[in-house]
Amino acid sequence: MAGHSQFSNIMHRKGAQDAKRAKVFAKLIRELTVATRSGQPDPAANPRLRSAIAASKAANLPKDTMERAIKRGSGETDGDNFEEIRYEGYGPGGVAVIVEALTDNRNRTASEVRSAFTKNGGSLGETNSVSFQFNRVGSIRYPATAGSADDMLEAAIEGGADEVESDEESHDFLCAADSFHEVREALQAALGDPQSAEMIWRPTNTVPVEEDAAVTLFKLIESLDDSDDVQNVSTNFEVSDDVLKKISG
């Protein structure tokens, strides 16, 4: 499993998800606004908005908050004009890092991202400096309680997913970018609303790191995640189970 998924599972076990509830909501609101602006306010005709709504429901974002975000995106009410930006760079140990952001202030976001890299042993690179080490794929996540690994494999086959990765925390369905929305809807019909549904950067190869580097990398990811502007962080590192146990405590 790639580094950021491991990081997410660690933070889930530590209960940090609840502590960051407001930040999660802020990111979801931005995605709802931008998703609406990029297509139509009708989710039936806007696959990206459907995915954003599904993610918002999974996170228990209040319905009226979702509706306000969609109205801002459709121009019915005033709101900030967010734009999508991607940053690429390297973390400790030469680990590749891709940062996706939605921002209304490029200078602020660039400063925050650069600071996170600098303070945690990383360095920003040029656009496309590391993305060649990843594939763009669809990811639909369900909690482990959604069913057994065998049940999820059957759902993956029937829903058109390329594969499903199951562990004690979740089931992650992966599919080609051009079939993402069809697979998400098939899985939703079979399993209900997903925990998350998004396009991700999946590494073609992973870089193993030892404990010291892993600790610093997790700090880098957490620092990036703390920014309201940052929506997703993708990496290509992995850690052994022994190192993961030491870090998660």
SERO-4910 file (N, C-alpha, C, O; in steps of 0.05 Angstrom, whole numbers):
BEGIN
 pado doro    nc1    nc2    nc3   cac1   cac2   cac3    cc1    cc2    cc3    oc1    oc2    oc3
  Met    A     17    -24      0      0      0      0     18     25      0     38     26     14
  Ala    A     11     45    -16     27     69    -18     26     85      8      9     82     24
  Gly    A     46    103     10     50    118     34     27    134     45     21    132     69
  His    A     13    149     28     -9    166     39    -32    149     49    -45    158     68
  Ser    A    -37    126     38    -58    109     48    -50     98     76    -67     97     94
  Gln    A    -25     92     79    -15     83    105    -18    106    125    -26    102    148
  Phe    A    -11    130    117    -14    154    134    -43    157    142    -48    162    166
  Ser    A    -61    155    124    -89    159    130    -99    138    150   -114    145    168
  Asn    A    -90    114    148    -98     93    166    -87     98    194   -100     93    214
  Ile    A    -62    107    196    -50    114    221    -65    136    235    -72    133    259
  Met    A    -71    157    221    -85    180    232   -114    172    240   -124    182    260
  His    A   -126    153    226   -152    144    233   -151    129    259   -168    133    277
  Arg    A   -131    112    263   -129     97    288   -123    116    311   -131    110    334
  Lys    A   -110    138    307   -103    157    328   -126    176    334   -125    192    353
  Gly    A   -148    174    319   -171    191    323   -168    219    313   -183    237    319
  Ala    A   -148    224    296   -143    251    286   -164    260    266   -166    284    261
  Gln    A   -179    241    255   -199    249    235   -220    267    247   -228    287    235
  Asp    A   -229    261    272   -249    278    285   -237    306    291   -251    326    289
  Ala    A   -212    307    299   -200    332    306   -197    350    282   -196    375    285
  Lys    A   -197    339    258   -194    355    233   -220    357    218   -221    363    194
  Arg    A   -242    353    232   -268    354    219   -273    379    204   -283    379    181
  Ala    A   -267    402    216   -272    428    203   -255    431    178   -265    441    158
  Lys    A   -231    421    178   -214    423    154   -224    404    132   -224    412    109
  Val    A   -233    381    140   -245    363    120   -269    376    107   -272    374     82
  Phe    A   -286    388    123   -309    402    112   -302    424     93   -314    427     72
  Ala    A   -281    439    100   -272    462     83   -263    452     56   -269    464     36
  Lys    A   -249    429     56   -239    418     30   -263    408     13   -263    411    -11
  Leu    A   -282    395     27   -306    385     12   -322    408      0   -332    406    -22
  Ile    A   -325    429     15   -340    453      6   -327    464    -19   -341    471    -38
  Arg    A   -301    466    -19   -286    476    -43   -291    458    -67   -296    467    -89
  Glu    A   -289    432    -62   -292    413    -85   -321    415    -96   -324    414   -120
  Leu    A   -341    417    -78   -368    420    -87   -371    445   -105   -385    444   -126
  Thr    A   -359    467    -96   -361    492   -111   -348    490   -138   -359    498   -159
  Val    A   -323    480   -139   -308    477   -164   -321    457   -182   -322    461   -206
  Ala    A   -330    435   -171   -343    414   -187   -368    425   -201   -373    419   -224
  Thr    A   -384    441   -186   -407    454   -198   -400    473   -220   -412    473   -242
  Arg    A   -379    489   -215   -371    509   -235   -359    496   -260   -361    508   -281
  Ser    A   -347    473   -257   -335    459   -280   -355    446   -298   -348    438   -321
  Gly    A   -380    442   -289   -400    429   -305   -427    442   -302   -431    465   -311
  Gln    A   -446    428   -289   -472    438   -284   -480    434   -255   -469    416   -242
  Pro    A   -499    449   -245   -508    445   -217   -525    420   -213   -532    413   -190
  Asp    A   -532    407   -235   -548    383   -234   -529    359   -232   -516    353   -252
  Pro    A   -528    345   -209   -509    322   -207   -514    300   -227   -496    285   -234
  Ala    A   -539    298   -237   -544    277   -257   -529    282   -283   -524    263   -298
  Ala    A   -522    307   -288   -508    314   -313   -479    322   -307   -465    331   -325
  Asn    A   -470    319   -282   -443    327   -275   -430    306   -257   -434    306   -233
  Pro    A   -415    287   -269   -403    265   -254   -385    274   -232   -385    262   -210
  Arg    A   -370    295   -236   -352    305   -215   -368    314   -191   -360    309   -168
  Leu    A   -390    328   -196   -407    337   -174   -419    314   -160   -422    314   -135
  Arg    A   -427    293   -174   -439    269   -161   -418    257   -142   -425    249   -120
  Ser    A   -393    256   -151   -372    245   -134   -368    262   -109   -364    252    -87
  Ala    A   -369    289   -113   -365    307    -91   -387    305    -70   -383    306    -46
  Ile    A   -412    302    -80   -435    299    -63   -433    273    -47   -438    272    -23
  Ala    A   -425    251    -61   -422    225    -47   -401    227    -25   -405    217     -3
  Ala    A   -378    240    -31   -357    243    -10   -367    260     13   -361    255     36
  Ser    A   -382    281      7   -393    299     27   -413    285     46   -412    288     70
  Lys    A   -430    268     34   -449    252     50   -434    233     68   -441    229     91
  Ala    A   -413    220     57   -398    201     72   -384    214     96   -381    202    117
  Ala    A   -377    240     93   -364    255    115   -385    269    133   -377    283    152
  Asn    A   -410    265    127   -432    277    143   -432    308    141   -439    321    160
  Leu    A   -425    318    118   -427    347    114   -457    354    113   -472    342     98
  Pro    A   -465    374    129   -494    381    130   -505    388    102   -492    400     85
  Lys    A   -530    379     98   -543    383     72   -544    412     64   -539    419     40
  Asp    A   -551    430     82   -553    458     75   -526    470     68   -525    488     51
  Thr    A   -504    460     79   -477    469     72   -471    460     44   -459    476     29
  Met    A   -478    436     37   -474    426      9   -489    443    -11   -479    451    -32
  Glu    A   -514    449     -4   -531    465    -22   -520    493    -26   -520    503    -49
  Arg    A   -509    505     -5   -497    532     -8   -473    531    -25   -468    549    -42
  Ala    A   -456    510    -22   -432    508    -38   -439    505    -68   -426    516    -85
  Ile    A   -459    489    -73   -468    485   -101   -479    511   -113   -474    517   -136
  Lys    A   -494    526    -97   -505    551   -107   -482    571   -113   -484    586   -132
  Arg    A   -461    571    -96   -438    588   -102   -425    580   -128   -418    597   -144
  Gly    A   -423    554   -132   -410    544   -157   -426    550   -182   -415    554   -203
  Ser    A   -452    552   -179   -470    557   -202   -474    587   -207   -486    594   -226
  Gly    A   -463    603   -189   -465    632   -192   -490    644   -180   -495    668   -183
  Glu    A   -506    628   -166   -530    639   -153   -524    657   -130   -539    676   -124
  Thr    A   -501    653   -117   -492    670    -95   -463    676    -99   -449    662   -114
  Asp    A   -454    698    -87   -426    706    -89   -408    686    -74   -416    674    -54
  Gly    A   -383    683    -84   -364    666    -71   -337    669    -83   -333    682   -103
  Asp    A   -317    657    -70   -289    658    -80   -287    642   -106   -301    623   -110
  Asn    A   -269    651   -123   -263    639   -148   -239    620   -145   -216    629   -148
  Phe    A   -244    595   -140   -222    576   -136   -211    565   -163   -226    562   -182
  Glu    A   -185    560   -164   -173    548   -187   -157    524   -178   -148    522   -155
  Glu    A   -153    505   -196   -139    480   -190   -109    483   -197   -102    493   -218
  Ile    A    -92    475   -178    -63    477   -182    -50    451   -173    -59    439   -153
  Arg    A    -30    442   -187    -15    418   -179     14    425   -174     27    439   -190
  Tyr    A     24    416   -152     53    419   -145     66    392   -145     53    372   -137
  Glu    A     91    391   -152    106    366   -152    133    370   -139    145    392   -142
  Gly    A    143    350   -125    169    353   -113    178    327   -100    167    305   -106
  Tyr    A    199    328    -85    210    305    -72    212    309    -42    218    330    -32
  Gly    A    206    287    -27    208    287      1    234    274      9    251    267     -8
  Pro    A    239    270     35    263    256     45    267    229     31    247    215     27
  Gly    A    291    222     25    297    196     13    290    195    -17    289    174    -28
  Gly    A    285    218    -29    279    219    -58    251    209    -64    246    202    -87
  Val    A    233    209    -45    206    201    -49    190    222    -65    192    246    -59
  Ala    A    176    214    -86    161    232   -103    135    240    -89    122    224    -76
  Val    A    128    266    -92    104    276    -79     89    294    -98    100    312   -111
  Ile    A     63    289   -101     45    306   -117     24    318    -99     11    304    -84
  Val    A     21    344   -101      2    359    -84    -18    373   -102    -11    388   -120
  Glu    A    -44    367    -98    -65    379   -113    -80    399    -95    -87    392    -72
  Ala    A    -84    423   -105    -97    444    -89   -119    458   -104   -119    460   -128
  Leu    A   -138    469    -89   -158    488    -98   -154    514    -83   -157    514    -59
  Thr    A   -148    535    -97   -141    560    -83   -153    585    -96   -158    585   -120
  Asp    A   -157    605    -80   -165    631    -90   -142    651    -88   -145    675    -92
  Asn    A   -118    640    -80    -95    657    -77    -70    640    -83    -60    627    -65
  Arg    A    -60    641   -107    -37    625   -115    -12    630    -98      2    611    -90
  Asn    A     -7    655    -92     17    662    -76     16    650    -48     36    639    -38
  Arg    A     -8    651    -35    -10    640     -8     -6    610     -9      9    599      7
  Thr    A    -19    596    -28    -17    567    -30     12    558    -36     22    539    -24
  Ala    A     25    572    -55     52    565    -62     71    568    -38     88    551    -33
  Ser    A     66    589    -23     83    594      1     78    572     22     98    562     34
  Glu    A     53    564     27     48    543     46     59    516     38     71    502     54
  Val    A     56    509     12     67    484      3     97    484      4    109    464     13
  Arg    A    110    505     -5    139    507     -5    150    505     24    170    491     29
  Ser    A    136    518     42    144    517     70    143    489     82    160    481     96
  Ala    A    121    475     75    118    447     85    140    430     75    151    413     90
  Phe    A    148    432     49    170    416     38    196    424     52    211    406     60
  Thr    A    202    449     54    227    459     65    231    450     93    253    442    101
  Lys    A    210    452    110    212    446    138    214    416    143    221    407    165
  Asn    A    208    400    123    207    371    128    226    356    108    219    334     99
  Gly    A    248    369    101    269    355     86    262    350     57    274    332     44
  Gly    A    243    365     45    236    361     17    243    385      0    254    404     10
  Ser    A    236    383    -25    241    405    -44    221    404    -66    215    383    -77
  Leu    A    211    428    -74    192    430    -96    206    428   -122    229    437   -125
  Gly    A    193    416   -142    205    414   -169    187    427   -189    167    440   -181
  Glu    A    193    424   -214    176    435   -235    152    417   -241    152    394   -233
  Thr    A    132    428   -254    109    413   -263    118    389   -280    135    393   -298
  Asn    A    108    366   -275    115    341   -289    142    330   -281    152    311   -295
  Ser    A    154    340   -260    180    330   -252    178    303   -238    198    288   -238
  Val    A    155    296   -227    151    269   -215    126    254   -224    124    230   -219
  Ser    A    108    268   -238     82    255   -245     86    232   -264     68    215   -266
  Phe    A    108    231   -278    113    208   -296    117    182   -281    116    161   -293
  Gln    A    120    184   -255    123    160   -238     96    150   -227     95    132   -211
  Phe    A     75    162   -237     48    155   -227     29    151   -251     34    160   -273
  Asn    A      7    136   -246    -15    134   -265    -39    148   -252    -43    146   -228
  Arg    A    -55    161   -269    -80    174   -259   -102    153   -260   -109    143   -282
  Val    A   -113    146   -237   -134    125   -236   -157    134   -217   -154    153   -202
  Gly    A   -180    121   -220   -202    126   -202   -200    109   -177   -192     85   -179
  Ser    A   -207    120   -155   -206    105   -129   -233    109   -115   -241    131   -110
  Ile    A   -246     87   -108   -271     87    -93   -267     71    -68   -261     47    -69
  Arg    A   -270     84    -45   -264     71    -20   -289     65     -4   -307     82     -1
  Tyr    A   -290     41      8   -312     33     26   -299     23     52   -276     13     52
  Pro    A   -313     27     75   -302     17    100   -300    -13    100   -315    -27     85
  Ala    A   -284    -24    117   -280    -53    119   -307    -67    126   -311    -90    119
  Thr    A   -324    -53    140   -350    -64    148   -369    -68    124   -391    -80    128
  Ala    A   -362    -58    101   -380    -61     77   -383    -90     68   -402    -97     55
  Gly    A   -364   -107     76   -365   -135     69   -338   -149     70   -318   -136     76
  Ser    A   -338   -174     64   -312   -189     64   -296   -183     39   -306   -171     20
  Ala    A   -271   -190     40   -253   -186     17   -264   -201     -8   -263   -191    -30
  Asp    A   -275   -225     -4   -286   -240    -26   -311   -226    -37   -314   -225    -62
  Asp    A   -327   -215    -20   -351   -200    -29   -343   -176    -46   -355   -170    -66
  Met    A   -322   -162    -36   -313   -138    -50   -300   -145    -77   -303   -130    -97
  Leu    A   -287   -168    -79   -275   -177   -104   -297   -182   -124   -295   -175   -148
  Glu    A   -319   -195   -115   -341   -200   -133   -354   -174   -142   -361   -171   -165
  Ala    A   -356   -155   -123   -368   -129   -130   -350   -114   -151   -360   -101   -168
  Ala    A   -324   -117   -147   -305   -104   -166   -308   -116   -194   -308   -101   -213
  Ile    A   -310   -142   -196   -313   -154   -222   -339   -146   -235   -339   -139   -259
  Glu    A   -361   -147   -220   -387   -139   -231   -389   -110   -238   -403   -102   -256
  Gly    A   -375    -93   -222   -376    -64   -226   -357    -53   -246   -359    -30   -253
  Gly    A   -339    -70   -256   -320    -61   -276   -294    -49   -266   -279    -37   -281
  Ala    A   -289    -52   -240   -263    -42   -228   -240    -60   -237   -244    -84   -242
  Asp    A   -217    -49   -239   -194    -65   -247   -184    -82   -224   -174   -105   -229
  Glu    A   -186    -72   -200   -177    -88   -176   -188    -75   -151   -199    -53   -151
  Val    A   -186    -90   -129   -194    -80   -103   -173    -88    -82   -164   -111    -82
  Glu    A   -165    -68    -66   -145    -73    -45   -159    -72    -18   -171    -52    -11
  Ser    A   -158    -94     -3   -172    -95     23   -153    -98     46   -133   -113     44
  Asp    A   -158    -83     68   -142    -87     92   -162    -84    116   -186    -83    112
  Glu    A   -151    -81    140   -168    -81    164   -185    -55    166   -204    -54    181
  Glu    A   -177    -34    151   -191     -9    152   -211     -4    130   -232      8    134
  Ser    A   -204    -14    106   -221     -6     83   -218    -25     59   -201    -43     59
  His    A   -235    -21     39   -233    -34     13   -230    -11     -7   -247      6     -9
  Asp    A   -209    -12    -23   -203      9    -43   -206     -3    -71   -190    -20    -79
  Phe    A   -226      6    -85   -231     -3   -113   -216     16   -131   -218     40   -129
  Leu    A   -201      5   -151   -186     21   -170   -195     15   -198   -202     -8   -205
  Cys    A   -196     36   -214   -205     32   -242   -192     53   -260   -179     72   -250
  Ala    A   -194     49   -286   -183     67   -305   -197     94   -303   -220     96   -296
  Ala    A   -182    116   -309   -193    143   -307   -219    146   -323   -238    159   -314
  Asp    A   -219    135   -347   -242    140   -365   -267    124   -358   -288    128   -369
  Ser    A   -264    105   -339   -287     90   -330   -295     95   -301   -311     82   -289
  Phe    A   -282    116   -289   -285    122   -261   -315    126   -253   -325    113   -234
  His    A   -329    143   -267   -356    150   -259   -375    126   -263   -393    122   -246
  Glu    A   -371    110   -284   -388     86   -288   -383     66   -266   -402     54   -256
  Val    A   -358     61   -258   -352     42   -237   -362     52   -210   -374     36   -195
  Arg    A   -359     78   -205   -369     89   -179   -399     85   -177   -409     77   -156
  Glu    A   -413     90   -199   -442     87   -198   -451     58   -195   -471     52   -181
  Ala    A   -436     40   -208   -443     11   -205   -438      2   -177   -454    -13   -166
  Leu    A   -416     11   -165   -410      3   -137   -430     15   -118   -439      3    -99
  Gln    A   -438     40   -123   -457     53   -106   -484     39   -107   -497     36    -86
  Ala    A   -492     29   -130   -517     15   -132   -516    -12   -117   -536    -21   -106
  Ala    A   -492    -24   -116   -489    -50   -103   -483    -47    -73   -491    -64    -57
  Leu    A   -467    -27    -65   -457    -25    -38   -466      0    -23   -460      2      1
  Gly    A   -480     18    -36   -487     43    -22   -466     64    -27   -447     61    -42
  Asp    A   -469     87    -13   -451    110    -17   -423    102     -8   -420     91     14
  Pro    A   -402    109    -23   -375    103    -15   -365    122      6   -376    144     10
  Gln    A   -344    114     19   -331    132     39   -317    155     24   -317    178     34
  Ser    A   -306    150      1   -295    170    -16   -294    160    -44   -293    136    -49
  Ala    A   -294    179    -63   -292    171    -91   -277    194   -105   -287    217   -106
  Glu    A   -254    188   -115   -237    210   -126   -217    199   -147   -212    175   -148
  Met    A   -207    218   -162   -184    211   -180   -159    214   -164   -155    234   -150
  Ile    A   -141    195   -166   -116    196   -151    -92    190   -170    -95    181   -192
  Trp    A    -68    197   -159    -43    190   -173    -33    165   -159    -25    165   -136
  Arg    A    -32    143   -174    -22    118   -163      6    112   -173     11    112   -197
  Pro    A     25    108   -155     53    104   -164     56     78   -179     44     58   -173
  Thr    A     73     80   -200     79     56   -216     98     38   -201     98     13   -204
  Asn    A    115     50   -184    133     35   -167    135     50   -140    132     74   -139
  Thr    A    140     35   -118    143     48    -92    172     47    -82    187     29    -90
  Val    A    178     66    -65    204     69    -54    203     62    -24    190     75     -9
  Pro    A    217     40    -16    217     33     13    233     53     29    255     62     21
  Val    A    223     61     52    237     79     70    239     68     98    222     53    107
  Glu    A    260     76    112    264     67    139    249     86    159    237    105    151
  Glu    A    251     79    185    235     93    205    239    123    205    219    138    205
  Asp    A    264    132    206    269    161    208    257    176    185    244    197    188
  Ala    A    262    166    160    251    179    136    221    178    136    208    197    128
  Ala    A    209    156    145    180    153    145    168    173    164    147    185    158
  Val    A    180    177    188    169    196    207    169    224    195    149    239    197
  Thr    A    190    231    181    192    258    169    172    260    146    160    281    143
  Leu    A    169    239    131    150    240    108    121    243    118    106    258    107
  Phe    A    114    229    140     88    232    151     83    260    161     61    271    159
  Lys    A    104    272    172    102    300    181     98    319    157     82    338    159
  Leu    A    111    313    135    108    329    111     79    327    101     66    347     95
  Ile    A     69    303     99     41    298     90     21    312    108      2    324     99
  Glu    A     25    309    134      7    321    153      7    352    151    -13    365    153
  Ser    A     31    363    147     34    392    144     19    401    119      6    422    120
  Leu    A     22    386     98      7    393     73    -23    390     77    -38    407     68
  Asp    A    -31    369     89    -60    364     94    -72    386    112    -96    391    110
  Asp    A    -56    398    129    -66    419    146    -74    444    131    -89    461    142
  Ser    A    -64    447    107    -72    471     91   -100    467     80   -106    446     68
  Asp    A   -117    487     84   -144    486     73   -144    484     42   -162    474     30
  Asp    A   -122    495     30   -121    496      1   -115    468    -11   -123    463    -34
  Val    A   -100    452      3    -91    426     -7   -114    405     -6   -126    401     16
  Gln    A   -120    393    -28   -142    374    -30   -131    345    -28   -143    328    -14
  Asn    A   -109    339    -41    -98    312    -41    -68    312    -42    -56    330    -54
  Val    A    -56    292    -29    -27    289    -30    -22    260    -38    -32    241    -26
  Ser    A     -6    256    -59      1    229    -68     31    225    -66     47    243    -72
  Thr    A     39    201    -58     68    195    -55     73    167    -66     55    152    -73
  Asn    A     99    160    -68    106    134    -79    124    118    -59    140    102    -67
  Phe    A    120    124    -33    137    109    -14    120     88      1     95     89      1
  Glu    A    134     68     12    121     48     28    138     42     52    163     45     51
  Val    A    126     32     74    141     25     97    134     -4    105    112    -13    100
  Ser    A    152    -17    118    147    -45    127    127    -45    150    123    -24    163
  Asp    A    115    -68    155     97    -70    177    110    -64    204     97    -51    221
  Asp    A    135    -72    208    149    -67    233    153    -37    237    148    -26    259
  Val    A    161    -23    216    164      6    218    137     20    223    136     39    239
  Leu    A    117     10    209     90     22    212     80     19    241     68     37    251
  Lys    A     85     -4    253     77     -8    281     91     11    300     79     22    318
  Lys    A    117     16    295    132     35    312    121     63    309    119     78    329
  Ile    A    115     71    285    105     98    280     77    102    292     72    123    304
  Ser    A     60     82    288     32     85    297     30     82    327      9     90    339
  Gly    A     50     71    339     51     69    368     30     50    380     29     47    404
***
